Amino acid sequence: MRFTLFIVLIASLFIWNCEESQEPGNSAPSIEDIIYSPSSPETNSSVTFNTIATDADGDSLTYNWSALVGSFSSSGIGNPMNWYITEPGEIEITCTVSDGKEIVSKSISVVVAQEVGSLVGYVYDSESDEAIIGVSISIAENTTYSLADGSYEIQNIITGSNQALTASLEGYKDYSYSIDIYGEERTKNIYLEKETGDIFGYVYDSSNNQPVSSVQISIENRSTYSGSNGYYTFSDIVLGERIIWAMESGYQTYSDTIQVVAGDNPYDIYIVNE
């Protein structure tokens, strides 16, 4: 009798173990793929990711996204997911999927290109409005030269705010302008001012080397008068050969050709009595 009871207990335990081993266990989620659009993203743009995942048990899945740069919407939780990126380079994106019991992850590399723009325009003389050829124009380490009609074009400029646009040509003042470049074509015409110099000095009586006041001095279409100490000055005279005149009652009219260079041009005038 005892032996029979022992056999029954052993058999019951065996059947119970077999039944428990036949109960289904939990299956981890499976990530089949991560897809994204656009396929060739640029900086300062949004990328949409979508993880294709399944769960054999039909469990509800949660998705968590991470990357070293950029920012995800909704704190990176959800699927599909939007990611905003401001830096170029090859960037690893990781999606972690959980069924509440087990976690799986998958990473992909996304190559983000630097967004670029272009700049076009014309270069003119600020006084005559005539086109200027051969002007050196630079921005963000890109340089070109204006053509015969004054036009210029610079391509593949890395986007950014407050970039320094510069232009230079001998005989003209250096030009600088702060401009924002974005992923489109921008137009900026450039007006160059001729380089100038300042002329200054004293007017003297040639017979006694004494300063003479109230003498009218003219250069190009501009005039001024010497002060009580004979001093006169002109500012912003265009470079090159210029004729200077001096006239005062009782003195012969004075004229001379001077070479104006950039910066200061000291020049004294000696007038002769009639």
C-alpha positions in Angstrom: 0.0 0.0 0.0 2.8 2.5 0.9 4.7 1.5 -2.2 1.6 2.1 -4.3 1.1 5.5 -2.7 4.7 6.5 -3.4 4.4 5.5 -7.1 1.3 7.7 -7.4 3.1 10.7 -5.8 6.0 10.3 -8.2 3.7 10.0 -11.2 1.8 13.2 -10.1 5.0 15.2 -9.7 6.2 14.0 -13.1 2.9 15.0 -14.8 2.9 18.5 -13.0 6.4 19.2 -14.2 5.6 18.2 -17.7 2.6 20.5 -17.7 4.6 23.5 -16.4 7.4 22.9 -18.9 4.8 23.1 -21.7 3.6 26.6 -20.6 4.8 29.2 -23.1 7.7 31.5 -21.9 8.3 35.2 -22.9 10.0 35.9 -26.2 12.2 39.0 -26.6 11.2 41.6 -29.2 12.9 41.5 -32.6 14.1 44.6 -34.4 14.0 43.9 -38.2 15.1 47.3 -39.5 15.4 51.0 -38.8 14.5 53.3 -41.8 14.7 57.0 -42.1 13.8 59.9 -44.4 15.3 61.9 -46.0 18.0 59.4 -47.0 20.6 62.2 -47.4 19.9 64.6 -44.5 21.6 68.0 -44.2 22.4 70.1 -41.1 19.6 72.2 -39.7 17.0 69.8 -40.8 14.6 67.2 -39.4 14.9 63.4 -40.0 12.1 60.9 -39.4 13.0 57.5 -38.1 10.8 54.4 -38.0 11.8 51.1 -36.3 10.2 48.0 -37.7 9.9 45.6 -34.7 7.8 42.6 -33.8 7.0 40.6 -30.7 6.1 36.9 -31.0 4.0 37.1 -27.9 2.0 40.1 -29.2 3.2 42.3 -26.3 2.9 46.0 -26.5 6.3 47.6 -27.3 7.9 50.8 -26.2 10.6 52.6 -28.1 13.4 54.8 -26.8 15.9 56.7 -29.0 19.3 58.1 -28.3 22.2 59.9 -30.1 25.2 61.9 -29.0 24.2 65.0 -31.0 20.9 66.4 -32.1 17.6 66.4 -30.4 14.6 64.1 -30.5 10.9 65.0 -30.2 8.9 63.7 -27.3 12.0 63.2 -25.2 13.0 60.4 -27.6 10.2 58.1 -26.6 7.9 56.7 -29.3 7.8 55.4 -32.9 8.1 56.9 -35.5 10.5 59.6 -34.1 11.7 63.0 -35.4 15.3 64.0 -34.9 16.6 67.5 -35.5 20.3 67.8 -36.3 22.6 70.9 -36.5 26.0 69.2 -36.9 27.5 67.4 -39.9 29.2 64.1 -39.8 28.6 60.3 -39.4 26.3 60.0 -36.4 25.1 56.8 -34.6 21.4 56.5 -33.8 20.2 53.9 -31.4 16.7 52.6 -30.8 15.9 50.5 -27.7 12.7 48.4 -27.8 11.1 46.8 -24.7 8.1 44.5 -24.2 8.1 45.3 -20.5 10.1 42.2 -19.7 13.1 42.2 -22.1 15.0 44.9 -24.0 16.7 44.8 -27.4 18.7 47.5 -29.2 19.8 48.3 -32.7 22.0 51.1 -34.0 22.5 52.6 -37.4 24.9 55.3 -38.8 23.5 58.3 -40.5 25.7 60.6 -42.6 24.6 64.2 -42.2 25.9 66.6 -44.9 26.9 70.2 -44.2 24.2 72.5 -45.5 25.5 74.9 -48.1 24.3 78.0 -49.9 25.4 80.3 -52.7 25.9 84.1 -53.1 25.6 86.1 -56.3 25.6 89.8 -57.2 27.4 92.7 -58.9 30.2 95.0 -57.9 29.8 98.7 -58.7 31.7 101.9 -58.2 29.8 103.8 -55.5 30.1 107.1 -57.3 29.7 106.3 -61.0 27.6 103.1 -60.6 29.8 101.5 -63.2 30.6 97.8 -63.0 34.1 96.9 -61.6 36.1 94.0 -63.0 38.7 92.0 -61.0 37.5 92.7 -57.5 38.5 89.9 -55.1 35.4 88.8 -53.1 35.6 86.3 -50.2 33.3 84.6 -47.7 33.9 81.6 -45.5 37.2 80.7 -47.1 35.7 80.9 -50.6 37.1 83.5 -53.0 36.2 84.6 -56.5 36.6 87.7 -58.8 34.1 89.9 -60.4 33.8 89.6 -64.2 33.7 92.2 -66.9 30.1 93.1 -66.2 30.8 93.3 -62.4 29.0 90.0 -61.7 30.3 87.4 -59.2 29.1 84.0 -57.9 30.3 81.9 -54.9 29.0 78.4 -54.5 29.1 75.8 -51.7 29.2 78.3 -48.8 28.8 76.6 -45.4 25.6 78.0 -43.9 25.8 80.3 -40.9 24.9 83.6 -39.4 26.9 86.9 -39.5 29.5 85.7 -42.0 32.0 88.2 -43.1 31.7 89.1 -46.8 34.8 91.1 -48.0 35.8 92.7 -51.3 39.1 94.4 -52.2 40.7 96.0 -55.2 43.7 98.4 -55.5 42.5 102.0 -55.6 39.4 101.2 -53.6 38.6 101.1 -49.9 38.4 97.6 -48.4 34.7 96.4 -48.1 33.2 94.3 -45.3 29.6 93.3 -44.7 28.0 90.8 -42.3 25.6 88.5 -44.0 23.6 85.3 -43.1 24.0 82.4 -45.5 21.3 79.7 -45.6 20.7 76.7 -48.0 19.5 78.9 -50.8 20.9 81.4 -53.3 21.3 84.9 -51.9 21.9 88.1 -53.8 24.2 90.9 -52.5 25.4 93.8 -54.7 28.6 95.5 -53.6 29.4 99.2 -53.9 33.1 100.1 -53.5 34.3 103.5 -52.6 37.5 104.8 -54.1 40.5 104.8 -51.7 41.3 108.3 -50.5 43.9 110.4 -48.8 43.9 113.5 -46.7 45.8 116.6 -47.8 46.8 119.3 -45.2 49.4 121.9 -44.8 50.1 125.7 -44.4 49.9 128.6 -46.8 53.0 130.9 -46.7 54.0 134.2 -48.2 57.0 133.2 -50.3 58.8 136.6 -49.7 58.9 136.3 -45.9 57.7 132.7 -45.1 54.8 134.2 -43.0 51.5 132.3 -42.9 48.7 133.8 -45.0 45.1 133.5 -43.8 41.9 133.5 -45.8 43.5 132.0 -48.9 41.1 130.0 -51.1 42.5 126.5 -51.8 40.8 124.3 -54.3 41.3 120.7 -55.4 39.0 119.0 -57.9 35.5 120.5 -57.2 36.2 121.2 -53.5 37.4 124.4 -51.8 38.4 125.5 -48.4 40.2 128.6 -46.8 43.4 128.8 -44.8 43.0 129.7 -41.1 44.5 132.5 -39.1 47.7 130.5 -38.9 47.6 129.6 -42.6 46.6 126.0 -42.0 44.2 124.2 -44.4 43.0 120.6 -44.8 41.1 118.3 -47.2 39.8 114.9 -46.3 38.9 111.9 -48.6 40.6 113.0 -51.8 40.6 110.3 -54.4 44.1 108.8 -55.0 46.1 109.8 -58.0 47.3 112.9 -59.6 45.3 116.0 -58.6 45.7 119.7 -59.3 45.7 122.0 -56.3 45.0 125.8 -56.6 45.5 128.7 -54.3 44.0 132.2 -54.8 44.2 135.4 -52.8 43.9 139.1 -53.6 47.4 140.6 -54.1 49.0 137.3 -54.9 49.6 135.3 -58.1 47.3 132.3 -58.7 49.1 129.2 -57.5 48.7 125.8 -59.1 50.5 122.5 -58.8 50.0 118.8 -59.5 50.3 116.5 -56.5 50.2 112.7 -56.2 47.7 111.8 -53.6 48.4 108.5 -51.8 46.4 106.7 -49.2 46.6 108.2 -45.7 48.2 111.6 -45.0 49.5 113.9 -47.7 51.3 117.0 -46.1 51.6 119.8 -48.6 52.6 123.4 -47.9 51.9 126.2 -50.4 54.0 129.2 -51.0 52.2 132.0 -52.8 54.0 134.9 -54.6 53.1 138.6 -54.4 51.9 140.2 -57.7 
